[in-house]
Structures are given as C-alpha cells and as structure tokens.
C-alpha cells in the first residue's frame, strides 16, 4: 500500500508502511512534509519537521542552572567532592555487606 497524497505537503500512510519505510518518511518529514500515520484507516499520529531552535547559541551554564532550578522537585547539588555519610552504618562481625548480598542474590 503506497501513501496517499491528500494535499500539498500532507501525506497519509499506514503503520505497516511506516515501519517498512521509516527512513523514507523521516526524510520527507525533515523536508517539511506532514505525514499522518493511520491505524485501520483512522488517523493515529502526525510526523512533522522538528522546530528549529531560535538562534544558534547554546544557553550558558548559568542559564541552564537557572532553568533547572525553576523546575519543581529539582534540587541542585552543591559543588565539590562528594563525601560519605556523617553516620555510616557499622557492619558487625559475621554480617554481610550490601555488595555481598546483591552478588549472592544475582547467582
């Protein structure tokens, strides 16, 4: 089954055809054509060209940090060497370490 050309820059194809010729449809979408993927004749998704970023510059590290800090639930780490716990767990004589337990469980 070949894709149907609906109107300028809009194609329709089935999931089976998309899977068989994925590279072809990705190239078409990259050129700016819109491809509607159907399943049993019903529209499922649309492939479109990815939005081009406005500007060629990457955000600065400070801008990235500002954006991350603005996301709820994100806690930024502190710079410097990572230290161990202030109160490490004491392993008694004869007890297995966590690493030993994990290795034993994997066998």
Backbone as a chain_set.jsonl record, in Angstrom:
{"seq": "XXXXXXXXXXXXXXXXXXXXXXXXXXXXXXXXXXXXXXXXXXXXXXXXXXXXXXXXXXXXXXXXXXXXXXXXXXXXXXXXXXXXXXXXXXXXXXXXXXXXXXXXXXX", "coords": {"N": [[0.848, -1.185, 0.0], [0.743, 2.084, -0.969], [1.578, 5.403, 0.105], [-0.98, 7.852, 0.487], [-1.453, 10.878, -1.162], [-2.761, 13.597, 0.228], [-3.165, 16.451, 0.192], [-1.183, 19.291, -0.738], [1.957, 18.851, 0.701], [1.002, 17.126, 2.688], [0.74, 13.92, 3.69], [-0.619, 10.594, 3.886], [-0.254, 7.565, 5.564], [-0.063, 4.064, 6.385], [0.519, 2.309, 9.514], [1.937, -0.036, 9.092], [3.178, 0.448, 6.596], [4.731, 2.644, 7.314], [6.523, 1.467, 9.164], [7.868, -0.228, 7.437], [9.173, 1.524, 5.715], [10.575, 3.501, 7.179], [12.875, 5.255, 7.207], [12.557, 6.646, 4.798], [10.148, 8.092, 5.26], [10.934, 9.649, 7.422], [12.824, 11.293, 6.21], [11.152, 12.683, 4.442], [9.534, 14.075, 6.291], [11.503, 15.64, 7.487], [12.063, 17.325, 5.404], [9.907, 18.956, 5.485], [7.374, 18.058, 4.955], [4.142, 16.94, 6.014], [3.152, 14.009, 7.574], [0.568, 11.867, 8.046], [-0.065, 9.216, 10.124], [-1.848, 6.261, 9.978], [-4.029, 3.905, 11.577], [-5.749, 1.15, 10.822], [-7.223, 2.706, 9.085], [-7.853, 4.958, 10.538], [-6.763, 8.143, 11.675], [-3.756, 8.313, 13.514], [-1.215, 9.36, 14.475], [0.87, 12.243, 13.723], [3.617, 12.953, 11.71], [5.915, 15.498, 11.749], [8.131, 18.165, 10.786], [10.811, 18.842, 12.972], [10.892, 21.561, 15.268], [12.946, 24.311, 14.6], [15.587, 25.553, 16.561], [15.506, 28.844, 17.929], [17.968, 30.796, 17.097], [21.497, 30.278, 17.13], [23.062, 29.878, 19.289], [24.071, 28.122, 22.213], [22.551, 27.741, 25.437], [23.971, 29.408, 28.269], [25.988, 28.019, 30.969], [25.062, 29.104, 33.404], [22.474, 29.882, 32.694], [21.338, 27.409, 32.122], [21.452, 26.254, 34.66], [19.736, 28.006, 35.99], [17.323, 27.445, 34.676], [16.966, 24.741, 35.371], [16.706, 24.972, 38.168], [14.27, 26.2, 38.31], [12.423, 24.245, 37.863], [9.921, 22.419, 39.453], [10.584, 20.281, 42.211], [13.192, 19.669, 41.56], [16.357, 19.463, 42.91], [19.256, 21.093, 43.146], [22.632, 20.041, 43.172], [25.472, 20.57, 45.35], [28.591, 22.136, 44.636], [31.833, 20.522, 44.535], [33.752, 17.893, 46.183], [32.247, 14.724, 46.57], [31.16, 13.543, 49.611], [31.177, 10.918, 52.059], [28.625, 9.428, 54.188], [27.776, 11.104, 57.234], [27.176, 9.568, 59.356], [27.972, 6.603, 59.116], [26.845, 3.216, 58.471], [27.519, 0.666, 60.728], [29.072, -2.409, 60.243], [28.692, -5.451, 61.651], [30.714, -8.124, 63.005], [30.717, -10.984, 61.036], [28.381, -10.295, 59.637], [26.957, -9.649, 56.406], [27.992, -7.493, 53.775], [26.23, -4.985, 51.867], [26.93, -5.142, 49.17], [27.838, -7.777, 49.003], [25.456, -9.149, 49.528], [23.897, -8.416, 47.325], [25.416, -9.497, 45.204], [25.22, -12.213, 45.876], [22.482, -12.604, 45.581], [22.2, -12.341, 42.854], [23.137, -14.665, 41.773]], "CA": [[0.0, 0.0, 0.0], [1.537, 3.294, -1.062], [0.964, 6.522, 0.825], [-1.902, 8.69, -0.278], [-1.181, 12.307, -1.097], [-4.041, 14.23, 0.494], [-2.997, 17.747, -0.43], [0.218, 19.699, -0.734], [2.768, 18.655, 1.905], [0.362, 16.311, 3.705], [0.592, 12.55, 3.224], [-1.208, 9.663, 4.822], [0.284, 6.225, 5.392], [-0.425, 3.14, 7.454], [1.594, 1.955, 10.44], [2.739, -1.071, 8.439], [4.017, 1.096, 5.582], [5.701, 3.476, 8.03], [7.552, 0.585, 9.694], [8.646, -0.782, 6.337], [9.951, 2.555, 5.023], [10.738, 4.561, 8.168], [13.875, 6.245, 6.786], [11.95, 7.465, 3.738], [9.187, 9.028, 5.841], [11.671, 10.62, 8.239], [13.4, 12.273, 5.276], [10.061, 13.541, 3.975], [9.159, 14.965, 7.39], [12.605, 16.597, 7.668], [11.946, 18.315, 4.33], [8.798, 19.845, 5.775], [6.076, 17.455, 4.66], [3.424, 16.375, 7.149], [2.719, 12.653, 7.284], [-0.384, 11.34, 9.012], [0.034, 7.764, 10.225], [-3.164, 5.729, 10.296], [-4.171, 2.531, 12.017], [-7.062, 0.691, 10.378], [-7.9, 3.8, 8.41], [-8.093, 6.102, 11.424], [-5.528, 8.88, 11.98], [-3.176, 7.953, 14.799], [-0.238, 10.398, 14.815], [1.361, 13.006, 12.584], [5.046, 13.254, 11.688], [6.192, 16.836, 11.228], [9.51, 18.608, 10.95], [11.116, 19.358, 14.305], [11.057, 23.007, 15.313], [14.328, 24.755, 14.615], [15.817, 26.47, 17.674], [15.678, 30.242, 17.533], [19.33, 31.205, 17.45], [22.468, 29.204, 17.036], [23.844, 29.813, 20.52], [23.611, 27.258, 23.284], [22.422, 28.508, 26.671], [25.15, 29.396, 29.135], [25.811, 27.148, 32.141], [24.229, 29.784, 34.402], [21.099, 29.817, 32.211], [20.897, 26.028, 32.304], [21.238, 26.076, 36.093], [18.531, 28.767, 36.332], [16.168, 26.703, 34.166], [16.792, 23.547, 36.192], [16.241, 25.373, 39.49], [12.873, 26.626, 38.192], [11.568, 23.065, 37.744], [9.534, 21.932, 40.784], [11.082, 18.96, 42.568], [14.609, 19.539, 41.235], [17.26, 20.002, 43.927], [20.587, 21.154, 42.563], [23.701, 19.619, 44.058], [26.487, 21.547, 45.708], [29.874, 21.806, 44.012], [32.857, 19.973, 45.417], [33.89, 16.453, 46.255], [31.17, 14.035, 47.264], [31.622, 12.949, 50.858], [30.349, 9.832, 52.574], [27.667, 9.771, 55.229], [28.347, 11.519, 58.522], [26.898, 8.478, 60.288], [27.933, 5.361, 58.328], [26.333, 2.026, 59.137], [28.57, -0.242, 61.203], [28.816, -3.805, 59.915], [29.23, -6.283, 62.726], [31.447, -9.336, 62.646], [29.876, -12.057, 60.528], [27.311, -9.774, 58.783], [27.332, -9.435, 55.02], [27.826, -6.137, 53.271], [25.187, -4.868, 50.843], [27.5, -5.641, 47.918], [27.841, -9.242, 49.083], [24.064, -9.598, 49.437], [23.469, -8.239, 45.933], [26.097, -10.508, 44.398], [24.652, -13.507, 46.203], [21.137, -12.628, 45.01], [22.3, -12.417, 41.395], [23.551, -16.012, 41.375]], "C": [[0.889, 1.242, 0.0], [0.831, 4.435, -0.36], [0.057, 7.325, -0.098], [-1.537, 10.15, -0.08], [-2.512, 13.008, -0.94], [-4.099, 15.619, -0.125], [-1.569, 18.168, -0.211], [0.851, 19.554, 0.652], [2.05, 17.893, 3.02], [0.113, 14.93, 3.119], [-0.072, 11.721, 4.304], [-0.645, 8.281, 4.516], [-0.115, 5.362, 6.572], [0.791, 2.865, 8.351], [2.517, 0.925, 9.792], [3.691, -0.461, 7.418], [5.088, 1.96, 6.24], [6.845, 2.613, 8.566], [8.455, 0.06, 8.585], [9.572, 0.252, 5.7], [10.204, 3.765, 5.931], [11.717, 5.634, 7.723], [13.304, 7.187, 5.734], [11.014, 8.515, 4.337], [9.859, 10.055, 6.756], [12.314, 11.689, 7.361], [12.329, 13.217, 4.759], [9.651, 14.548, 5.047], [10.236, 16.022, 7.618], [12.576, 17.67, 6.591], [10.769, 19.261, 4.543], [7.428, 19.271, 5.468], [5.464, 16.893, 5.935], [2.897, 15.011, 6.749], [1.799, 12.196, 8.4], [-0.304, 9.825, 8.973], [-1.317, 7.25, 10.7], [-3.066, 4.289, 10.773], [-5.6, 2.122, 11.713], [-7.898, 1.835, 9.812], [-8.171, 5.026, 9.259], [-6.775, 6.806, 11.715], [-5.048, 8.576, 13.397], [-2.22, 9.033, 15.29], [0.157, 11.137, 13.546], [2.849, 13.251, 12.753], [5.221, 14.624, 11.06], [7.65, 17.167, 11.474], [9.695, 19.175, 12.35], [11.319, 20.859, 14.234], [12.534, 23.36, 15.392], [14.518, 25.716, 15.787], [16.042, 27.886, 17.172], [17.042, 30.718, 18.005], [20.257, 30.015, 17.452], [23.254, 29.001, 18.326], [23.218, 28.846, 21.512], [23.47, 28.102, 24.546], [23.68, 28.374, 27.532], [24.913, 28.452, 30.31], [24.941, 27.786, 33.227], [22.756, 29.73, 34.0], [20.532, 28.419, 32.383], [20.584, 25.775, 33.774], [19.977, 26.811, 36.537], [17.276, 28.023, 35.891], [15.897, 25.453, 34.995], [16.225, 23.888, 37.56], [14.767, 25.773, 39.462], [11.912, 25.446, 38.102], [11.221, 22.568, 39.146], [10.065, 20.518, 41.017], [12.547, 18.74, 42.261], [15.424, 20.21, 42.338], [18.658, 19.944, 43.34], [21.637, 20.786, 43.6], [24.677, 20.75, 44.332], [27.803, 21.161, 45.043], [30.845, 21.236, 45.039], [32.831, 18.458, 45.425], [32.736, 15.847, 47.053], [31.759, 13.338, 48.482], [30.687, 11.811, 51.255], [29.395, 10.346, 53.642], [28.392, 10.202, 56.505], [28.187, 10.418, 59.562], [26.818, 7.16, 59.507], [27.421, 4.187, 59.162], [27.51, 1.127, 59.501], [28.167, -1.67, 60.866], [29.5, -4.654, 60.97], [29.947, -7.502, 62.17], [30.47, -10.418, 62.207], [28.724, -11.585, 59.65], [27.841, -9.55, 57.378], [27.137, -7.968, 54.646], [26.728, -6.144, 52.215], [25.689, -5.414, 49.514], [27.503, -7.163, 47.887], [26.432, -9.806, 48.934], [23.569, -9.505, 47.997], [24.111, -9.281, 45.05], [25.538, -11.907, 44.629], [23.266, -13.662, 45.582], [21.161, -12.795, 43.51], [22.655, -13.819, 40.906], [22.396, -16.92, 41.143]], "O": [[1.708, 1.412, 0.903], [-0.395, 4.429, -0.246], [0.305, 7.45, -1.297], [-1.335, 10.599, 1.048], [-3.317, 13.02, -1.871], [-5.012, 15.913, -0.895], [-0.813, 17.456, 0.449], [0.336, 20.072, 1.643], [2.443, 17.998, 4.182], [-0.641, 14.788, 2.156], [-0.086, 12.091, 5.478], [-0.567, 7.874, 3.357], [-0.464, 5.874, 7.636], [1.931, 3.153, 7.985], [3.737, 1.008, 9.928], [4.871, -0.81, 7.377], [6.227, 2.001, 5.773], [8.011, 2.985, 8.436], [9.664, -0.079, 8.773], [10.64, -0.101, 5.199], [10.063, 4.91, 5.503], [11.418, 6.821, 7.851], [13.545, 8.394, 5.781], [11.075, 9.688, 3.969], [9.405, 11.195, 6.853], [12.343, 12.862, 7.732], [12.564, 14.42, 4.647], [9.446, 15.726, 4.756], [9.919, 17.175, 7.91], [13.012, 18.797, 6.825], [10.654, 20.267, 3.844], [6.417, 19.934, 5.698], [6.175, 16.428, 6.826], [2.266, 14.869, 5.701], [2.2, 12.143, 9.562], [-0.456, 9.217, 7.913], [-1.865, 7.732, 11.692], [-2.141, 3.558, 10.417], [-6.548, 2.674, 12.273], [-9.106, 1.917, 10.031], [-8.668, 6.032, 8.753], [-5.77, 6.146, 11.975], [-5.828, 8.582, 14.349], [-2.388, 9.562, 16.388], [-0.176, 10.717, 12.438], [3.296, 13.7, 13.808], [4.728, 14.877, 9.961], [8.319, 16.518, 12.278], [8.837, 19.901, 12.853], [11.856, 21.372, 13.252], [13.279, 22.766, 16.171], [13.693, 26.607, 15.989], [16.675, 28.107, 16.14], [17.233, 31.006, 19.186], [19.852, 28.889, 17.74], [24.027, 28.049, 18.439], [21.996, 28.763, 21.635], [24.196, 29.082, 24.712], [24.356, 27.345, 27.512], [23.768, 28.119, 30.616], [24.172, 27.093, 33.893], [21.885, 29.555, 34.852], [19.368, 28.262, 32.751], [19.572, 25.155, 34.099], [19.226, 26.301, 37.368], [16.288, 27.967, 36.624], [14.745, 25.136, 35.291], [15.357, 23.176, 38.064], [14.086, 25.692, 40.485], [10.703, 25.627, 38.251], [12.12, 22.32, 39.949], [10.001, 19.667, 40.13], [13.106, 17.718, 42.66], [15.207, 21.378, 42.659], [19.181, 18.863, 43.07], [21.539, 21.175, 44.764], [24.697, 21.758, 43.627], [28.096, 19.974, 44.903], [30.698, 21.442, 46.244], [32.005, 17.826, 44.768], [32.31, 16.391, 48.072], [32.754, 12.622, 48.374], [29.536, 11.765, 50.823], [29.365, 11.536, 53.954], [29.483, 9.719, 56.807], [28.953, 10.337, 60.522], [25.723, 6.654, 59.261], [27.547, 4.169, 60.387], [28.384, 0.865, 58.675], [27.051, -2.092, 61.167], [30.715, -4.588, 61.158], [29.791, -7.853, 61.0], [29.514, -10.729, 62.916], [28.125, -12.413, 58.963], [29.029, -9.294, 57.185], [26.231, -7.299, 55.143], [26.343, -7.206, 51.726], [24.94, -6.085, 48.803], [27.202, -7.767, 46.857], [26.241, -10.833, 48.283], [22.898, -10.414, 47.508], [23.433, -9.895, 44.227], [25.398, -12.691, 43.69], [22.918, -14.744, 45.109], [20.218, -13.347, 42.942], [22.481, -14.116, 39.724], [22.587, -18.088, 40.803]]}, "num_chains": 1, "name": "protein.A"}
